[in-house]
Amino acid sequence: QVQLVESGGGLVQAGGSLRLSCAASGRTFSSYTMGWFRQNPGKERDFVAVISRGGSTTDYADSVKGRFTISKDNAKNTVYLQMVSLKPEDTAVYYCAAKVLATGSNRYRADYWGQGTQVTVSS
C-alpha cells in the first residue's frame, strides 16, 4: 500500500510552466513504476507520463511529448512532472499514480492514486 499526495497545481497563462510534485509514503516507493494521469469532468482519466522504478525509462502521451518531463527521486519518495509550454487543452485535474502497468501501446492503468491537483491554463 502506498499513499500519494500531489501538489503544485494552479492557474497559469498559456505558454507558462508548472511543476507538479507527488510525495509518496511507504518504504516500497522505489519498487513502483510511477505515473501521471489527467481528467476533466465527464471524461475518462487519460495517461500523461510514466517512469520506471529506477527512473531510466519514461513514456509520454503524444499530446505532451516534448513539453512535459517526468522524473523521480527515490531518496525523497517523490515523483515530479515538469510542464512547459502549457496550452489551454492541458487544463485538467492531474493525478499521481503508483504501480502503473502497461495495457497496450501508450496505454496504462494504475493501482494507487492520489487525490489530484487542479491545473488550469488560461488563453
C-alpha positions in Angstrom: 0.0 0.0 0.0 1.2 3.5 -0.8 -0.3 6.9 -0.1 0.2 9.7 -2.7 -0.2 13.4 -2.2 0.1 15.8 -5.1 1.0 19.5 -5.0 2.0 22.3 -7.4 -1.2 22.8 -9.4 -2.6 26.2 -10.1 -3.6 28.8 -12.7 -1.1 29.7 -15.4 -1.3 31.5 -18.7 -0.8 29.7 -22.0 2.9 29.3 -22.7 3.7 29.2 -19.0 5.2 26.4 -16.8 4.3 24.5 -13.7 6.0 21.7 -11.8 3.8 19.1 -10.0 5.1 17.1 -7.2 3.8 13.8 -5.7 5.0 12.7 -2.3 4.6 9.1 -1.5 4.5 7.3 1.8 5.8 3.9 2.4 9.2 2.2 2.2 8.4 0.5 -1.1 8.3 3.6 -3.2 11.4 2.7 -5.2 9.8 -0.6 -6.2 6.8 1.1 -8.0 6.5 2.3 -11.6 5.0 5.8 -11.1 3.0 8.0 -13.4 0.7 10.9 -14.0 -2.8 10.9 -15.5 -5.3 13.7 -16.0 -9.0 14.0 -16.2 -11.7 16.6 -17.0 -15.3 16.4 -15.8 -17.3 13.9 -17.6 -14.3 12.4 -19.4 -12.1 9.4 -18.9 -8.8 9.7 -17.0 -6.1 9.9 -19.5 -2.5 8.7 -19.4 0.1 11.5 -19.3 3.5 10.1 -18.4 5.1 7.1 -16.7 8.6 6.4 -15.3 10.2 3.1 -14.4 11.2 2.1 -10.9 14.8 3.1 -11.4 13.9 6.2 -13.4 15.8 5.3 -16.5 12.8 4.7 -18.8 9.9 7.1 -19.5 6.9 7.2 -21.8 4.6 10.1 -22.6 1.2 10.7 -24.2 1.7 12.0 -27.7 -0.1 15.2 -26.7 2.6 16.2 -24.1 5.8 14.8 -25.7 8.5 17.4 -25.9 6.7 19.7 -23.3 6.3 17.5 -20.2 9.1 15.7 -18.3 8.6 13.1 -15.6 11.3 12.4 -13.0 11.6 10.7 -9.6 13.7 11.0 -6.6 13.7 7.7 -4.8 15.6 9.1 -1.8 12.8 11.7 -1.3 10.0 9.3 -2.2 8.8 12.0 -4.7 7.9 12.0 -8.4 7.7 15.2 -10.4 6.0 16.4 -13.6 7.6 19.4 -15.2 5.3 21.1 -17.6 6.3 23.8 -20.0 4.7 25.5 -23.0 1.3 24.8 -21.4 -1.8 25.0 -23.5 -5.4 25.6 -22.6 -6.1 22.0 -23.5 -3.8 20.9 -20.7 -6.4 22.1 -18.2 -7.4 19.2 -16.0 -7.1 17.6 -12.6 -3.8 15.8 -12.6 -3.4 12.6 -10.6 -0.3 10.9 -9.4 -0.3 7.1 -9.7 1.7 4.2 -8.4 2.1 0.7 -9.7 1.5 1.8 -13.2 1.1 -1.1 -15.7 1.1 -1.0 -19.5 -2.1 -2.4 -21.1 -1.3 -1.6 -24.7 0.7 0.8 -26.9 0.8 4.0 -24.9 -2.0 2.8 -22.7 -1.6 2.3 -19.0 -3.6 1.7 -15.8 -2.6 2.1 -12.1 -3.4 0.5 -8.8 -2.9 3.5 -6.5 -4.0 7.1 -6.9 -3.5 10.5 -5.2 -6.4 12.9 -4.7 -5.5 15.1 -7.6 -4.4 18.7 -8.2 -6.1 21.1 -10.5 -4.1 22.7 -13.3 -5.8 25.5 -15.2 -4.2 27.1 -18.3 -5.8 30.3 -19.5 -5.6 31.5 -23.0 
